[in-house]
Amino acid sequence: GTIVPNQSVIASFNMSISASAPIYSAVTFNYSVTSGSVSKFMNNIQSIACVSNMSGTGSKSNPYLIRNLCDLQTMSKNLNLTTCYALVNDIDALDTLDWNSGAGFMPIGNYTKPFCGKFDGRGYNISNLFINRPAPDYVGLFGRLASTGSVTNISLTNASITGRQNVGGIAGYSYGSVSRVSLLDVNITGEQNVGGIVGDSYGSVFNSSATGKVSGSSSLI
């Protein structure tokens, strides 16, 4: 039948996707929606079936190039988090508001698989990033940075990030390096070890700033 935008839909189907990207090559899933707008339905599909074709090799001299929100999210699905990445333009992450049934963007790296590579924002901006994961720890654009991990030359504006412990705008937890980052009008919420830039850091943070609201019960930065 005809699907009318912004009207409720009932749908279920199977989908198989293949890609030639070096990050991951195939996604197969079942997905069903019982209610909600078509736009939310499609945003959830995008968050599940995001397939990237980044150029580059992941080396320091030839990093994977991130051009869009799908490329950015694909980093969290990469089983090898030791490679190098670089932004090539600004990214509006507004669609993450409807991703993953309201949980939003999946942080890059976690406790067991931290980000060990290099991320260079090249001075570009990510706006409207949404993460709503009040139960998990290690929540931020990057969940956890290892000692070899680094994030530099990037700005976040109007981000809304919620986690439990170790929650930050750039990284929830870091043993690595964060430099030359700027966060404007961010809202970071958690329970313990919550910070505008990094929730809990045993690494370095320099030449960086953040404005906005940080909320939690203890250990706020």
SEPA-421726 format. One record per residue (C-alpha): x, y, z. Coordinates in pm, whole numbers, padded with zeros to 5 digits, always signed. Layout:
XYZ ...
This chain:
+00000+00000+00000 +00091+00367+00009 +00299+00496+00301 +00215+00852+00394 +00499+01049+00561 +00460+01114+00935 +00181+00858+00968 +00193+00542+01178 +00298+00225+01004 +00305-00147+01071 +00583-00325+00890 +00815-00620+00912 +01066-00754+00665 +01402-00917+00613 +01695-00732+00461 +02043-00832+00355 +02308-00576+00271 +02657-00623+00133 +02935-00367+00119 +03291-00350+00000 +03405-00126+00286 +03699-00239+00498 +03500-00191+00818 +03244-00467+00782 +03111-00639+00476 +02756-00749+00543 +02453-00691+00761 +02154-00923+00784 +01862-00853+01017 +01493-00879+01088 +01321-00555+01183 +00962-00478+01270 +00778-00164+01369 +00433-00160+01523 +00388+00214+01551 +00563+00544+01493 +00626+00784+01211 +00782+00683+00881 +01076+00917+00946 +01155+00749+01280 +01111+00409+01116 +01364+00495+00846 +01609+00646+01096 +01605+00322+01293 +01672+00132+00971 +01965+00363+00901 +02115+00301+01246 +02096-00077+01200 +02186-00104+00833 +02449+00168+00818 +02702+00054+00559 +03009+00264+00496 +03250+00286+00207 +03526+00498+00358 +03826+00575+00143 +04173+00540+00287 +04372+00255+00437 +04360+00351+00804 +04727+00439+00823 +04863+00762+00968 +04950+00894+00622 +04627+00769+00462 +04353+00760+00729 +03998+00641+00674 +03802+00951+00571 +03473+01019+00748 +03228+01210+00532 +02891+01145+00696 +02707+01016+01000 +02705+00660+00869 +03085+00662+00842 +03110+00793+01198 +02881+00526+01341 +03065+00256+01150 +03370+00326+01365 +03188+00172+01663 +03131-00146+01462 +03496-00178+01363 +03657-00479+01530 +04000-00320+01473 +03999+00006+01668 +04370+00070+01618 +04349+00254+01286 +04351+00625+01198 +04048+00834+01099 +03991+01192+00985 +03684+01409+00925 +03658+01580+00588 +03352+01799+00659 +03101+01899+00927 +02843+01636+01027 +02489+01702+01148 +02399+01409+01376 +02035+01508+01430 +01910+01173+01295 +02067+00997+01597 +01770+01121+01801 +01565+00833+01658 +01839+00571+01627 +01837+00239+01814 +01486+00276+01956 +01575+00604+02127 +01920+00502+02255 +02085+00711+01986 +02443+00689+01869 +02652+00390+01980 +02976+00515+02144 +03302+00431+01970 +03494+00185+02185 +03400+00038+02522 +03560-00113+02832 +03664-00439+02668 +03745-00288+02326 +03872+00069+02376 +03962+00297+02089 +04338+00264+02036 +04371+00460+01713 +04395+00823+01606 +04101+01051+01531 +04169+01389+01370 +03867+01615+01330 +04069+01855+01112 +03881+02145+01268 +03535+02025+01163 +03221+02013+01377 +02974+01742+01481 +02639+01891+01581 +02326+01753+01749 +02480+01423+01862 +02230+01227+02075 +02317+00940+02311 +02064+00815+02567 +02207+00511+02745 +02137+00563+03118 +02227+00205+03221 +02569+00143+03055 +02904+00288+03168 +03169+00440+02939 +02948+00671+02734 +03048+00956+02504 +03137+01007+02140 +03413+00764+02239 +03328+00522+02516 +03686+00455+02623 +04025+00567+02492 +04324+00340+02544 +04669+00482+02621 +04749+00488+02248 +04415+00645+02155 +04391+01013+02066 +04123+01262+01963 +04218+01604+01833 +04096+01908+01636 +03721+01859+01668 +03423+02052+01802 +03086+01929+01928 +02783+02156+01947 +02441+02094+02099 +02522+01736+02202 +02299+01550+02449 +02475+01254+02612 +02340+01036+02893 +02507+00738+03060 +02563+00594+03407 +02929+00605+03515 +03221+00751+03318 +03027+00983+03089 +03178+01265+02884 +03130+01465+02566 +03441+01342+02388 +03515+01031+02595 +03358+00859+02891 +03694+00727+03013 +04041+00797+02885 +04398+00680+02926 +04479+00852+02599 +04517+01204+02464 +04246+01464+02401 +04363+01791+02251 +04230+02099+02075 +03865+02006+02120 +03579+02248+02177 +03232+02169+02309 +02954+02426+02299 +02607+02404+02457 +02642+02036+02551 +02425+01852+02802 +02608+01564+02974 +02419+01351+03230 +02525+01055+03442 +02565+00934+03798 +02939+00925+03871 +03252+01046+03690 +03072+01285+03457 +03251+01556+03260 +03199+01800+02979 +03502+01678+02785 +03602+01351+02957 +03417+01172+03237 +03727+01021+03398 +04079+01074+03266 +04412+00915+03345 +04556+01051+03023 +04595+01410+02903 +04355+01687+02807 +04497+02014+02679 +04401+02321+02474 +04035+02224+02512 +03717+02385+02643 +03351+02306+02707 +03036+02502+02784 +02698+02365+02878 +02549+02158+03158 +02699+01861+03343 +02470+01668+03579 +02544+01379+03816 +02551+01266+04177 +02930+01266+04235 +03272+01326+04074 +03171+01593+03826 +03435+01757+03605 
